[in-house]
Amino acid sequence: MPYCGAKWRTVGLRGDTWRRTTKGNGHVFLGEHQHTLDDKGRVILPARFRDKLSGGVVLTVAKDRCIDVFPIAEFERQVLALQDKVEAGDVPLSDLRMFSAKAFEQVPDGQGRVTIPQALRDYARLDRDLTVNGAVRSIQIWDRDAWEAYQEGAADRFADGGGA
């Protein structure tokens, strides 16, 4: 059989085997987790994500009024990709400004907690009850009620063939 030249590696995830090219960081974030915001504005990141985030994270604004949490290297890739899109005229400069100006770098503490800065809590309208979702290359933090409302419309669009 001819060799196609693609490099593959295995990424273990909950007993499943995932094949993924060596492009990117090799991290895949999946699943939905219910958490709470403590009195100091901290949230515990899901245990299954912590090893991938132990080197540090960047929290920033995301579309749909939630918060994206990226491993640092992935955040840097996202910024560069967004900058290329701005320079090509595909997205407005204001998107890059919001994404980078509202970014906060942190290292999760020994219990896997990160502090969500007040500016991000206000942007995402976070209350005490949160949903923390894997979003493939990032983790998203949603107010639980906002996530449930978003899911209702998204589930209908998905079921009707309007999105993958």
N, C-alpha and C positions, 0 to 999 in steps of 0.2 A: 504494500500500500504506500503511495507517495506521501511524503512529509509535507504538510501544508505550511510550516514555518510558524504557526501560532504557538505561543507558550501558554500553558495552562497550569494551574495549581489548584489544590483542594482547600476549601475553606470550610471547616466544620461548624455546624450550626444545629444545636439541639439534636444531635444524632444523625442529621441529614448530611449528605455530601453535596456540596455546591462546587461547580466548576466555574472558574472565572479567569479571565485573562489577567496577566500581570500588570496591565494598565491600571492606574488608580492606586488606592491605598489598601485594597484587599478587604476592607471592612464592609460588611453588609448589615444594616440595622433593620430588623423586622419585628413586628408584633405590637400589641397595644397593652399598655400597663396603666393601672390606676394608682395615683399617688396623691399626696397632699403637700401643700406649701406650709412650712412651719412659721412660727411667729417672727423669725429672723429673715424670712424671704428665701429660705433654702428648700430645695427639693432633692430627694434621694434618686439618683439615676438607677434604672433597672440593673440588677446584678449582672445579667447577661451582656450588658454593654460596657461594663466598667473597665475590663482589661483593654479594650479598644480605645478608651478615653483617658487612661491613666497618665499619659504624657501631657495632657492639657487639652482644653476645649476652647472654642470661641462661641459665645452666645450672641445671636443677632436677630433682627427682625426678619420675619418671613411673610410671604403673601398670606392672605386669609386671616390676618391678625393672630398669628401664633409666633412662637419663638423657635428658631433653628439652633441646634447645638451640633457643631462640627468638630471633629478632631482637627487640630491646628493645621496639619498638612492639607487636609481636604478643604478647609476654609481658604487657604492660600490659593489652591487650584480654582476654587469658585470665584474668587476676586479677580484672578487673571482672566478667566473665561468671560466674566462679566465686563471687564475692561475692554477686551477684544470686541465684544458685542457693541459696546458704547462707541468705540472708535470706528466700527463698521456702520454705525447709524441704525443698528437693529433695536437698541433699547435706549431710553433717555438717560442722560448723565445723572439725573436725580435718583434713579434706581441704584447706581453704584454709590452715590453719596449716602443714601439711607442705609444700604447694606453695610458699608464700612464705618460710617460715623456712629452707628448704633451698636457696634460690635464691642464685646467685652471678653477679654481673655482670662481664663481661670484654670486652676488645677483642682480637680475634685479632691475633697478631703479624704481622710482614712475610711470614712463610712460611705464614700461614694456620693457625697452631697456637693452641689454647686449652689451658689447664691445667685438668685435672679435679681439683677439691679432694678431699682424702682422704675426707671424709664422703660425697661422692657416689660415689667409687670403691668404698667399703665397701658402700653401699646397693645399688649395681648389681652388686656382686661381680665387678668387672672384673679380668681377668687381662691379660696382655700383648696377646693377639689380640682385636681388636674388629671389630664390624660397625657401620658408620655408615649409617643408612637415612634416606631422605627420608620424612617422614610428613605430607606436604602443607603444613601450616602450621608445622611444626617439623622438626628433625632429631632422630633418636633414636640414642643410642650404647648398644650392647649388648655384653656379653661374647659372643664369637663362639660358644662352645658353648651358652650360654643362648639365643642367637638361633636356632641350628639346632634346638634342642629345641622352642622355641616354634613355629617354622615348621612342624614336622611336624604338630602338632595343628591349627594354624591352616589349613594347606593342606587337611587332611581336612575340616574344617568348611566351608571355602569351596567345595571341590569338591562337597560334599553339599548345597550350597544353604543352609548355615547362616549365611552372612554375606557381605557385599559387600566 
